[in-house]
Amino acid sequence: MKACLVALALLFTWPSVGWAQSLERLEQLERLEKAVEVIDQVDAKLDSLIRVRRAECRRAFGYEPFCDCIMDALPVAWSFADYVAITTRSKEQNGYANLDAEYRSAYDKVPGIRDQCVAKLPVAP
């Protein structure tokens, strides 16, 4: 459908802009469509990864409000297994010194996220 609309638009603009410019426009539109497809694929993959890590948390902890809190704030760089490793092992054990600055920044956020979410849990009587 998009291709038909593009072709019609080009037919109406050919006399005024010339064949070469129309072909260039068509190539630009094709590149844009491919870029949109790639973005859609990345978005779908990201959604899938987020669903998986949320499900893993719920299986491990069994408390949906806590998992929702953790997973909503956890940097995308980390899986649920990474969250567990960061919160239960030392920086040395996790190879913190070998991480680049961006991953270190994401790593450093995890303990604070855990603490904030734990603080939101109801207090047992």
N, C-alpha and C positions, 0 to 999 in steps of 0.2 A: 504494500500500500504506500509506504513512504517513498519507495523507488518510483512509483507512478506519479506521485505528486511532484517529486523532484524533476522527473522527465518533463511533465507539463510546464513546470515553472521555467525550465531551461528552454523549452520550445518558444515560450512567449518572450523570453529575454534574448534569444539568439540574434535577432536582427539589430538590436540596440547595443549589445555588448560584444558580439562576435563569437565565433566558434571556439577560439582558443581560450577566451575567458570563461565561456560556459563549461568547457571541459575541465578547466581548472577548478571551477566551483563544484562540479560533480565530484572530482577527486577529493576536494576538501570535505564535502559532505560524507563521502565514504569513509574518510579517516575519522571524522567525528563519530559516525555510527559505530565504527570499530572501537573507538575509545569508550563510548557509552557501554558497549557490550562488555569490555574488560572491567569497567567500574561495577557493572551489575554482577559479574562473576565474583569479584573481590568482595562485594557487599554480601552476597549469598554465602561465601566461604566464612566471612567474619561472623555472620549470624549463626551459622552452624557451629563454629568454635565456641561462641558464647553460650549456646544452648547446651553443648556437651559439658563445658566446665561447670555450668549451673547444676546440671543433672548429677555430675560427679560429687559436687559439694552436698547436694541433698541426700545422696546415697551414703556419704560418709558421716554427716552430722545429723541428718534426719530432722532438721529444724529449718523450715523454709524461710522464716523472717531473717534469721541469721545469714543464711546463704544468699538471700536476695541482697542484703546489705553488703556483704563481702563482694559478691560478683558485680554489683552495680558500681562499686568504687575501685575494684581491682584493675590496674592498668592492663590493657589488652595484650601487652607483651607476655603476660604470665598465664599459664594454664592453672588448673586447680592443683595439679601435682607440684608445680612450681610454688604455689602459695603455701602448700604444706611444707615443702623443703625450706622455704624462706623463714617460716615461722617456727620451725622445729630444729633447724640446724644452724651452725655458726656461719658467718660470712666466709670464713676460711674454707669450711667444708663445701660451700656453694660456689667457690671460685670467684668471689666478689672482685678480687684484685684484677682478674682477667676480663671483667666486663668493661664495655666502653661507657662513656659518661652518660649516655642516654639510658642505658640499662641500669646503671648504678642509681640514677635518679628514680627510675621506676621501682627498683628493688627497695630503696630507702622509704618509699611510701607505704609498703605493705604492712609493717608492724603497726603503724598509726591507724591504718584502715581496720585492722583486726581489733585494736583497742577501742576504736569508736563503735564498732559493731557490737563488741562484748558489752560495752557500757549501755547499749540500748536494750539489752536482754532484760526480761523481767526478773526481779529479785525473788528468789525462793523464800517462802516464809520460814 
